[in-house]
Structures are given as structure tokens and as C-alpha cells.
Amino acid sequence: MKSINVDKDILSGTPVFSGTRIPVSILFDYLEDNQLDEFLENYPTVSREQVSEVIKLAAKLVNDPHNLNENLN
């Protein structure tokens, strides 16, 4: 199962956790405050596995200099 879904008909194309209308960006707000467990409690339709996959994807994107340069310019 894909962890992230982007569909123009769901929140105008905002990346959301697959099977939900919960924006992925909310996860990073919680992570910034070190509150992953609270995020999972508040959004029970998002699994810990989905969170893990999104974090891994974000790490890949940040650690790829070519991708990072494209997205920062």
C-alpha cells in the first residue's frame, strides 16, 4: 500500500496519508515537537507503518543532493 496519496480531488492535491484526508505535513508538525505518539492517538486512521514509510521517504529526499538542489532552487 502506498503511504502517501496525491489527488487533485482530495484537499486540492495536498499530499495526504493514503486512505485518509490527513495531510502529511501535520506529521512533521508533531515530529517537530517530538510528539509522534500523540499524532498517532489523534489520527488513528494513520498507521505507525505509514508514518515510518513517510519518514523514510523524507530522509531519502533530503539525503539526495540532486533532489534537494532541485527543490530548494
C-alpha positions, 0 to 999 in steps of 0.5 A: 500500500502506498503511504502517501496519496496525491489527488487533485480531488482530495484537499486540492492535491495536498499530499495526504496519508493514503486512505485518509484526508490527513495531510502529511505535513501535520506529521512533521508538525508533531515530529517537530515537537517530538510528539509522534505518539500523540499524532498517532492517538489523534489520527488513528486512521494513520498507521505507525507503518505509514508514518515510518514509510513517510519518514523514510521517504523524507530522509531519502529526499533530503539525503539526495543532493540532486533532489534537494538542489532541485527543490530548494532552487 
